[in-house]
Amino acid sequence: MSDQLLQVEGLCAGYGASQVLDDLSFSMGREAVCIVGRNGMGKTTLCKALMGMLKPSSGAIEFEGSRIEGENPEQIARKGMAYVPQGRRLFPSLTVDEHLAMLARGARGKTWDAAAVYDLFPRLAQRRKNGGAELSGGEQQMLSVGRALMLNGSLVLMDEPSEGLAPTIVDTLIEAVHHLVQQGVAVLIVEQNLRAATSMADRQLVMVSGRIEAETTAAELAGNPELQRQYLGVDA
């Protein structure tokens, strides 16, 4: 695409002496893109590096025209990158309303406020007085997505959003991703679930041993058992 929102070039990062990301490069515009791959390929490490939770040893990350590698998560979030982490990371004692109220001041007058989140996820509106620990796994994931949206950024990064969820909830998340893209919000999804990945995004980037090994489409990946076996370990 000619108008790139996020560009990653030659990214290397890891933990101590263990290098996980190895000369990783890709770019994306205001679209949905899914990064798929077997377990242990570095997908979550990539999320952490993009969000400033892990400092790269080399390479460049350019977001909205600015270099962000080495910046902290707060700085990156202020520039418009929001994160839906694996495991959701909600506050057990805070209600749904209270989770969203923490971000309400910054959302005032913008597209995504609490009302817009409740429109996107009506089930959350029904559970608005319930604490985080009282929500189902699917409701927790909806709240985690809604919380990220209230930053009103240009890119939402989702790490394994469908993990452990029922198919009906996964369908709700798929619809939400499509809605976001229609609203001009880019979504970068790290996903292990083949159905979810190919339903959320047409562009599929395959990650192998810390780098982007191949790019394919949702239709090609969903319809090619050999690709699934080779890149995802799916036994058709």
N, C-alpha and C positions, 0 to 999 in steps of 0.2 A: 504494500500500500504506500501511496506517496506521502501521506500525512501520518507519520509515526508518533504514537503517544509514548511508547516505551521501547527503548533500544538497549540491548545487552550485548556487549562485545568482549569476548575472551575472558569471561568471568571465571576466576579460580577462588575457591574458598573451602575451608574445612575446619577441623577441630584438632588443635595441636599439630602433631606431625602427620595426621591423616588428612589427605586432600580428598574432598568429596566432589566438588565441582571442578571440572577440568576443561578449561578453554571453551566455556559454554557461551553460545551466541544465539540470539533470536530477536525479532522485533514484532511489534503489533500496533495496530491503530485502534480506533474506537469500535471494537468488535468483541466477540467472545472467542477465546482461544483456550483449548484444553491441552494440558501437558499430561501425558500418560506414560506408564512404564511399570516395570516390575518393582516390587519392594526393594528398598536398599539402593536405588539408582540415584538418589540425591534430590528428590522432588521437594521434600520439606526443607532441606537445607537451602534450596533455591529460594523458597518463600522467605526464610529467615534473612537471607542475604539481601533480597529486594527490599524488605521492610526495615533494614538497618539493625536487626537483632544479631547479625553475624557479620563481622567486617571482612570483606574480601581481601585476599592476599594480592590479587592483581585483577586487571580488567576494568571495564567501564559500565556504569548503569546511567543512562540518560532518560529522565522522565520529564515530560512537558518542557523539553528543551533545556533542562538543567541537569548537570551531573550530580548524582545523589549518593554515590558509593562513599561510605565512611560517615555519612550523616546518621543521627540517631533516629529511632522510630517516631518520636514526636515531631521532629522536623519533616520527616517524609510524609507523615499523616497530614500535617498542615499544608503540604504541597499538593495533596489530593489523592494519595494512595491509602485505601482502607483495607483492613485485613480481617478475614473471617478465619480464625485459627482452627486447626484440628483439635478436637476436644472441647470446643465452644467457649470455655473459660468464663462462665458467668458467675455472678455473686449469688450464692445459695439463698441468702436471707433477703435479698432485694426483690421486690415485685417487678413484673414486666414494666409497669408504669414508671417505677423508680429507675430501672435500667435506662429507659429512654429519656427520662427527665434529666439525667446527668448530661445529656448532649443537647438538650432542648434550646439553650440560649444560642449556641452556635448555629442551630438549624432554623432559627426564627427568620421568616421571610424567604426561605429557600425551598427548593423542590421537595426535599425529604425531611419531613418532621414526623412527629409521633402519629398524627392522623394519616399521613401517607403510608407509613409502615403498617398501620392497622388496616388500611384499604388493601394493601398488597397481601397481608396475612390476616384474614378475618378471625382465624382461630386465636391469634394473640389478643385481639380485642376482647374475646370472650374470657380470656385467662389473665386479663390485665392486672388483677389484684392478687394473683398467685405469685409466690416466690420462685426464684430460679430452681430451687431443689424440688419444687412441686410440679414442675413441667415435665412432660414426656421428652424423649430424645428429639423427636421431630419439632416440638414446640421450642425447645432450647435452640435448635439450629435456626429456626425462623427468627428467634430473638437475636441470635448472634449476627445473622445477616442484617436484620433491621437496625441494630446498633451501628453496624459498619456504614449503612446507607446514610445515617443521620450526620455523618461527617461531610456529606455532600461533595465527595471527591469525584474525580474523573475516571478512576480505576478501582475496581474491587477485586482483591486477591482472595480466592477461596481455596483452602487446603482440605481436601477430602470431604467436601460438603455432604455427600450421600452416605458416609460411613455409618453403618449400623441402623439405617433408617428403613422403614417399610416402603414398599413401592409407591403407595399413594402419596407419601410425604416427599419422596424423590420427585414424583411428577409435579408437585407444588413448587419445588425448588427449580426444576427445569423451566416451568412457566415464568418464575420470577426472573431467571437469567434472561430469557427472551424479552421480558418486559423492560429490564434495565437497558439492554442494547437498543431497543426501540426508543428509549428516552435519552440515548446518547452517552450512556455510561459503559465503559469498557469493563469486561470481566475476564480475568485470567484464572482458570480453574485447574487445580491439581487434583486428579481423580483416578481412582483405582477401578471403579465400577464401569464396565464397558458400556452398558446401556445408558447410564447417566452421562458419561463423557461424550458419547456420540449424539446424544439428544440435546446437550447443552450448547455445543459448538460445532461448527463445520470444520474449522481448522484444528487439526490434531498434530501436536508436536510430540514425537516419541523420544523419551529420555533413556539413554543407556550409559551406564558408568560415568555419570556426572556431566554428560554433554547431550545436546540435541542431535540425535543420530539420524532422524528422518522426519519429514513432514508429509502428512497425508490428509485425507478428508474423512469426515464421519462416515459417508457412504462406503468408501473403500475399506475402511477399517472394520466397519460392522459387517460387511459382506465378504470378507476375506479371512477364512479360518487360519490360513498359513501365517498371515501377518499377526493375527492374535496370538498364535503359538510362539512366533519368533520374538515379538516385542513385549507381550503381556503375560506369557506363560499360561494362556487360556487353553484348556484342553477341550476342543469342540467335540 
